[in-house]
């Protein structure tokens, strides 16, 4: 016996976004996405969305920029932690 689908009054049957090519990403063993026709190989080859290749020098600058941002955030946390320790030492004396 087939289930009867619940229809909505405001549903006109149009598709807003085609989700047929979207697959979940594997968490434990990343690799090629399952299913034919998915083009996620552009991420591995270093292509930008407009089709241009990223050179090794540009990639290095991107990595160094991200590293600089991460180190800046870590430095802020270290300074805040050091000030907290200094404040606690001053209070307990």
VOFIMAR-572966 format. One record per residue (C-alpha): x, y, z; residue number from 1; residue in three letters. Coordinates in steps of 0.05 Angstrom, whole numbers, plus 5000, padded with zeros to 4 digits. Each point is the difference from the previous one (the first is absolute). Layout:
px, py, pz, num, residuo
X, Y, Z, NUM, ALA $
...
END
This chain:
px, py, pz, num, residuo
5000, 5000, 5000, 1, UNK $
5031, 5066, 4978, 2, UNK $
5004, 5058, 5047, 3, UNK $
4963, 5062, 4979, 4, UNK $
5046, 5061, 4996, 5, UNK $
4978, 5060, 5039, 6, UNK $
4989, 5058, 4953, 7, UNK $
5009, 5072, 5019, 8, UNK $
4953, 5055, 4979, 9, UNK $
5055, 5048, 4980, 10, UNK $
5042, 4949, 4961, 11, UNK $
4999, 5014, 4926, 12, UNK $
5048, 4944, 4981, 13, UNK $
5059, 5042, 4978, 14, UNK $
5071, 4981, 5018, 15, UNK $
5039, 5056, 5035, 16, UNK $
5067, 4966, 5001, 17, UNK $
5018, 4934, 4967, 18, UNK $
5033, 4958, 5053, 19, UNK $
5009, 4937, 4958, 20, UNK $
5076, 5009, 4994, 21, UNK $
5014, 5014, 5073, 22, UNK $
5031, 4943, 5039, 23, UNK $
5023, 4998, 5073, 24, UNK $
5075, 5006, 5009, 25, UNK $
5034, 4940, 5031, 26, UNK $
5030, 5018, 5068, 27, UNK $
5046, 4942, 5017, 28, UNK $
5030, 4983, 4932, 29, UNK $
4998, 5062, 4955, 30, UNK $
5010, 4989, 4927, 31, UNK $
4961, 5001, 4936, 32, UNK $
4926, 5017, 5011, 33, UNK $
4951, 4944, 4987, 34, UNK $
4958, 5005, 4938, 35, UNK $
5012, 5017, 4928, 36, UNK $
5002, 5070, 4972, 37, UNK $
5025, 5037, 5061, 38, UNK $
5058, 5047, 4986, 39, UNK $
5037, 5010, 5065, 40, UNK $
5066, 4986, 4967, 41, UNK $
5010, 5075, 4991, 42, UNK $
5015, 5006, 5074, 43, UNK $
5056, 4949, 4996, 44, UNK $
5034, 5027, 4938, 45, UNK $
5002, 5072, 5026, 46, UNK $
4952, 5030, 4950, 47, UNK $
4961, 5061, 5018, 48, UNK $
4926, 5005, 4984, 49, UNK $
5012, 5040, 4936, 50, UNK $
5045, 4945, 4972, 51, UNK $
5068, 5033, 5012, 52, UNK $
5055, 4960, 5032, 53, UNK $
5031, 5023, 5066, 54, UNK $
5075, 5004, 4995, 55, UNK $
5046, 4972, 5053, 56, UNK $
5019, 5070, 5022, 57, UNK $
4927, 5021, 5009, 58, UNK $
4986, 4936, 5039, 59, UNK $
5059, 5014, 5045, 60, UNK $
4975, 5071, 5014, 61, UNK $
4931, 4974, 5016, 62, UNK $
5029, 4950, 5049, 63, UNK $
5045, 5052, 5032, 64, UNK $
4941, 5048, 5007, 65, UNK $
4958, 4948, 5035, 66, UNK $
5059, 4982, 5045, 67, UNK $
5011, 5073, 5018, 68, UNK $
4926, 5008, 5018, 69, UNK $
5002, 4937, 5044, 70, UNK $
5064, 5023, 5035, 71, UNK $
4970, 5069, 5013, 72, UNK $
4939, 4969, 5033, 73, UNK $
5044, 4954, 5041, 74, UNK $
5043, 5059, 5022, 75, UNK $
4938, 5037, 5024, 76, UNK $
4978, 4940, 5041, 77, UNK $
5071, 4992, 5030, 78, UNK $
5003, 5074, 5020, 79, UNK $
4930, 4996, 5031, 80, UNK $
5020, 4936, 5038, 81, UNK $
5065, 5033, 5024, 82, UNK $
4961, 5062, 5025, 83, UNK $
4951, 4955, 5036, 84, UNK $
5058, 4963, 5035, 85, UNK $
5032, 5066, 5019, 86, UNK $
4934, 5026, 5028, 87, UNK $
4989, 4936, 5041, 88, UNK $
5071, 5004, 5027, 89, UNK $
4990, 5073, 5020, 90, UNK $
4934, 4984, 5035, 91, UNK $
5027, 4941, 5039, 92, UNK $
5060, 5038, 5028, 93, UNK $
END
